[in-house]
Amino acid sequence: MTKLLQWLLGVSLLGIIWAVIAFDLLELSVPGTYREVAWPMPLYLLVSFGCYSLATVGYRVATFNDCDEAARELQEQIKEAKEDLRKKGLKL
């Protein structure tokens, strides 16, 4: 099962459970306080997911490894390319 299908299955299950509680589809006689909590739940979950995503991206950016060797190699390649272009008559 791909990750997309796992996410879709999880969201579908949560959506079905939310609809059953919020709209009382199975006539389970759910207390009114549960329905009051269930109505804004999708918005709460969306905001929570956004905060989690933002924190994950921030953490990954903060702990991103610097590649000093790759940076030096790239600078050398730039110098070689400039020299090659000068030899071919391009003025930089």
N, CA, C and O of each residue as an XYZ file, in Angstrom:
368
protein
N       0.853     -1.173      0.000
C       0.000      0.000      0.000
C       0.900      1.238      0.000
O       1.825      1.343      0.806
N       0.624      2.156     -0.896
C       1.446      3.356     -0.980
C       1.090      4.317      0.162
O       0.056      4.181      0.816
N       1.966      5.271      0.371
C       1.751      6.248      1.439
C       0.481      7.061      1.175
O      -0.250      7.397      2.107
N       0.225      7.372     -0.093
C      -0.974      8.133     -0.439
C      -2.231      7.362     -0.040
O      -3.160      7.937      0.526
N      -2.258      6.074     -0.332
C      -3.426      5.273      0.026
C      -3.590      5.169      1.543
O      -4.713      5.150      2.047
N      -2.480      5.103      2.264
C      -2.562      5.067      3.722
C      -3.185      6.354      4.251
O      -4.066      6.318      5.110
N      -2.722      7.492      3.734
C      -3.265      8.784      4.162
C      -4.744      8.899      3.798
O      -5.552      9.347      4.612
N      -5.100      8.494      2.575
C      -6.497      8.579      2.157
C      -7.389      7.678      3.011
O      -8.506      8.061      3.357
N      -6.907      6.494      3.348
C      -7.671      5.596      4.197
C      -7.877      6.209      5.586
O      -8.983      6.183      6.127
N      -6.815      6.752      6.148
C      -6.918      7.374      7.470
C      -7.858      8.565      7.480
O      -8.678      8.703      8.388
N      -7.747      9.425      6.479
C      -8.619     10.609      6.393
C     -10.065     10.181      6.160
O     -10.989     10.771      6.719
N     -10.257      9.164      5.342
C     -11.616      8.671      5.091
C     -12.248      8.125      6.368
O     -13.410      8.408      6.660
N     -11.489      7.348      7.121
C     -12.021      6.809      8.376
C     -12.371      7.919      9.362
O     -13.425      7.889      9.998
N     -11.478      8.897      9.482
C     -11.771     10.029     10.364
C     -12.998     10.796      9.890
O     -13.815     11.230     10.702
N     -13.130     10.965      8.570
C     -14.287     11.673      8.016
C     -15.581     10.931      8.267
O     -16.604     11.546      8.568
N     -15.547      9.621      8.147
C     -16.750      8.824      8.396
C     -17.143      8.898      9.875
O     -18.315      9.076     10.208
N     -16.155      8.759     10.745
C     -16.444      8.838     12.186
C     -16.989     10.217     12.537
O     -17.936     10.337     13.314
N     -16.388     11.261     11.960
C     -16.859     12.623     12.219
C     -18.300     12.798     11.738
O     -19.121     13.379     12.448
N     -18.617     12.298     10.532
C     -19.971     12.449      9.992
C     -20.991     11.701     10.845
O     -22.093     12.198     11.075
N     -20.627     10.511     11.314
C     -21.548      9.741     12.149
C     -21.841     10.482     13.448
O     -22.985     10.521     13.901
N     -20.811     11.069     14.044
C     -21.022     11.782     15.311
C     -21.717     13.122     15.083
O     -22.648     13.468     15.810
N     -21.269     13.880     14.076
C     -21.792     15.230     13.869
C     -23.230     15.220     13.364
O     -24.034     16.056     13.777
N     -23.558     14.305     12.494
C     -24.902     14.277     11.907
C     -25.799     13.207     12.530
O     -26.960     13.079     12.141
N     -25.285     12.442     13.483
C     -26.019     11.379     14.157
C     -26.679     10.451     13.133
O     -27.884     10.200     13.179
N     -25.854      9.949     12.211
C     -26.362      9.135     11.111
C     -26.889      7.776     11.568
O     -27.849      7.267     10.990
N     -26.291      7.192     12.572
C     -26.725      5.874     13.045
C     -27.681      5.963     14.228
O     -28.022      4.953     14.843
N     -28.103      7.167     14.536
C     -29.018      7.421     15.657
C     -28.523      6.757     16.934
O     -29.235      5.988     17.579
N     -27.283      7.079     17.278
C     -26.659      6.509     18.467
C     -27.020      7.278     19.735
O     -26.580      6.924     20.829
N     -27.810      8.313     19.584
C     -28.179      9.222     20.686
C     -26.917      9.727     21.399
O     -26.744      9.571     22.608
N     -26.060     10.329     20.601
C     -24.817     10.913     21.106
C     -25.174     12.191     21.859
O     -25.979     12.981     21.364
N     -24.601     12.418     23.036
C     -24.901     13.652     23.779
C     -24.559     14.901     22.959
O     -23.658     14.892     22.120
N     -25.296     15.956     23.225
C     -25.124     17.204     22.485
C     -23.737     17.802     22.627
O     -23.238     18.432     21.694
N     -23.110     17.616     23.775
C     -21.766     18.180     23.962
C     -20.769     17.525     23.013
O     -19.839     18.182     22.544
N     -20.952     16.233     22.726
C     -20.058     15.565     21.781
C     -20.221     16.147     20.388
O     -19.245     16.334     19.662
N     -21.468     16.432     20.021
C     -21.699     17.033     18.693
C     -21.103     18.426     18.617
O     -20.549     18.816     17.590
N     -21.216     19.177     19.706
C     -20.647     20.529     19.718
C     -19.126     20.491     19.573
O     -18.532     21.385     18.969
N     -18.513     19.474     20.118
C     -17.061     19.321     19.992
C     -16.708     18.791     18.612
O     -15.666     19.144     18.061
N     -17.563     17.949     18.050
C     -17.266     17.313     16.765
C     -17.344     18.290     15.596
O     -16.598     18.140     14.628
N     -18.220     19.278     15.660
C     -18.377     20.178     14.511
C     -17.079     20.886     14.102
O     -16.722     20.841     12.925
N     -16.361     21.538     15.026
C     -15.135     22.237     14.591
C     -13.902     21.333     14.498
O     -12.812     21.822     14.200
N     -14.046     20.042     14.743
C     -12.895     19.138     14.767
C     -12.092     19.131     13.460
O     -10.863     19.123     13.528
N     -12.713     19.134     12.279
C     -11.898     19.178     11.043
C     -11.004     20.420     10.970
O      -9.866     20.348     10.505
N     -11.528     21.551     11.430
C     -10.724     22.773     11.427
C      -9.557     22.649     12.405
O      -8.439     23.056     12.091
N      -9.811     22.095     13.579
C      -8.737     21.889     14.550
C      -7.665     20.957     13.994
O      -6.470     21.207     14.155
N      -8.094     19.894     13.349
C      -7.132     18.950     12.773
C      -6.324     19.597     11.650
O      -5.125     19.345     11.525
N      -6.966     20.420     10.844
C      -6.256     21.106      9.760
C      -5.217     22.073     10.316
O      -4.092     22.130      9.819
N      -5.582     22.823     11.332
C      -4.632     23.761     11.947
C      -3.484     22.995     12.611
O      -2.326     23.401     12.511
N      -3.801     21.900     13.279
C      -2.754     21.081     13.911
C      -1.793     20.512     12.870
O      -0.579     20.509     13.072
N      -2.340     20.034     11.764
C      -1.500     19.504     10.692
C      -0.606     20.602     10.111
O       0.564     20.356      9.819
N      -1.145     21.800      9.942
C      -0.345     22.917      9.447
C       0.786     23.274     10.392
O       1.907     23.536      9.955
N       0.495     23.286     11.692
C       1.547     23.576     12.682
C       2.616     22.500     12.675
O       3.807     22.803     12.746
N       2.198     21.251     12.591
C       3.157     20.146     12.539
C       4.036     20.254     11.286
O       5.251     20.068     11.354
N       3.414     20.555     10.154
C       4.177     20.678      8.907
C       5.178     21.818      8.987
O       6.330     21.668      8.579
N       4.747     22.950      9.508
C       5.637     24.098      9.645
C       6.797     23.785     10.589
O       7.938     24.151     10.310
N       6.513     23.114     11.695
C       7.572     22.749     12.633
C       8.548     21.756     12.005
O       9.757     21.856     12.216
N       8.031     20.804     11.236
C       8.898     19.812     10.592
C       9.816     20.478      9.571
O      11.014     20.198      9.534
N       9.259     21.349      8.751
C      10.082     22.048      7.756
C      11.117     22.921      8.453
O      12.277     22.940      8.042
N      10.722     23.640      9.495
C      11.665     24.480     10.240
C      12.787     23.673     10.858
O      13.947     24.082     10.811
N      12.456     22.532     11.437
C      13.486     21.677     12.039
C      14.443     21.140     10.986
O      15.656     21.120     11.195
N      13.898     20.705      9.848
C      14.755     20.153      8.794
C      15.670     21.226      8.205
O      16.816     20.942      7.857
N      15.170     22.454      8.093
C      16.015     23.539      7.587
C      17.098     23.875      8.609
O      18.246     24.127      8.243
N      16.732     23.878      9.885
C      17.700     24.221     10.932
C      18.796     23.182     11.068
O      19.922     23.524     11.428
N      18.497     21.924     10.792
C      19.483     20.862     10.954
C      20.059     20.388      9.628
O      20.665     19.319      9.557
N      19.871     21.180      8.580
C      20.389     20.813      7.262
C      21.909     20.838      7.288
O      22.508     21.811      7.747
N      22.529     19.784      6.804
C      23.991     19.691      6.836
C      24.619     20.553      5.744
O      24.155     20.575      4.604
N      25.683     21.260      6.117
C      26.451     22.008      5.136
C      27.415     21.056      4.441
O      27.987     20.162      5.064
N      27.581     21.261      3.156
C      28.473     20.408      2.369
C      29.648     21.266      1.900
O      29.660     21.757      0.771
N      30.637     21.441      2.783
C      31.773     22.298      2.459
C      32.559     21.764      1.273
O      32.972     22.539      0.410
N      32.771     20.475      1.214
C      33.533     19.879      0.118
C      32.816     20.088     -1.208
O      33.447     20.417     -2.212
N      31.508     19.899     -1.217
C      30.735     20.092     -2.447
C      30.752     21.563     -2.868
O      30.770     21.863     -4.062
N      30.746     22.478     -1.900
C      30.791     23.900     -2.220
C      32.133     24.269     -2.864
O      32.172     25.029     -3.832
N      33.235     23.726     -2.322
C      34.552     23.998     -2.922
C      34.632     23.422     -4.330
O      35.168     24.063     -5.234
N      34.100     22.213     -4.521
C      34.115     21.585     -5.841
C      33.313     22.413     -6.840
O      33.725     22.576     -7.988
N      32.181     22.931     -6.408
C      31.362     23.764     -7.287
C      32.076     25.058     -7.640
O      32.006     25.504     -8.785
N      32.764     25.675     -6.677
C      33.526     26.897     -6.956
C      34.639     26.621     -7.973
O      34.888     27.438     -8.860
N      35.294     25.488     -7.845
C      36.335     25.108     -8.812
C      35.744     24.937    -10.206
O      36.329     25.388    -11.190
N      34.601     24.296    -10.289
C      33.954     24.108    -11.587
C      33.547     25.443    -12.202
O      33.614     25.609    -13.420
N      33.129     26.386    -11.381
C      32.768     27.724    -11.880
C      34.011     28.417    -12.425
O      33.971     29.029    -13.491
N      35.120     28.316    -11.683
C      36.366     28.933    -12.165
C      36.809     28.306    -13.479
O      37.217     29.019    -14.397
N      36.735     26.984    -13.581
C      37.112     26.303    -14.822
C      36.209     26.727    -15.976
O      36.685     26.929    -17.093
N      34.925     26.861    -15.718
C      33.995     27.272    -16.769
C      34.296     28.695    -17.219
O      34.247     28.982    -18.415
N      34.607     29.594    -16.281
C      34.944     30.973    -16.651
C      36.214     31.012    -17.489
O      36.278     31.735    -18.483
N      37.231     30.238    -17.095
C      38.478     30.194    -17.872
C      38.230     29.642    -19.268
O      38.778     30.140    -20.251
N      37.413     28.629    -19.342
C      37.093     28.037    -20.650
C      36.370     29.054    -21.540
O      36.646     29.140    -22.737
N      35.458     29.813    -20.961
C      34.735     30.822    -21.744
C      35.666     31.960    -22.167
O      35.510     32.498    -23.263
N      36.640     32.340    -21.312
C      37.599     33.370    -21.688
C      38.471     32.919    -22.860
O      38.782     33.696    -23.762
N      38.858     31.630    -22.819
C      39.654     31.081    -23.912
C      38.906     31.109    -25.234
O      39.505     31.242    -26.301
N      37.582     30.982    -25.146
C      36.768     30.976    -26.361
C      36.387     32.393    -26.796
O      35.698     32.566    -27.802
N      36.824     33.391    -26.060
C      36.636     34.779    -26.469
C      35.513     35.520    -25.796
O      35.230     36.655    -26.181
N      34.864     34.951    -24.824
C      33.777     35.618    -24.131
C      34.386     36.472    -23.020
O      35.214     35.999    -22.242
N      33.961     37.743    -22.957
C      34.467     38.636    -21.904
C      33.475     38.653    -20.763
O      32.282     38.887    -20.957
N      33.986     38.400    -19.562
C      33.137     38.388    -18.364
C      33.361     39.609    -17.543
O      32.733     39.774    -16.497
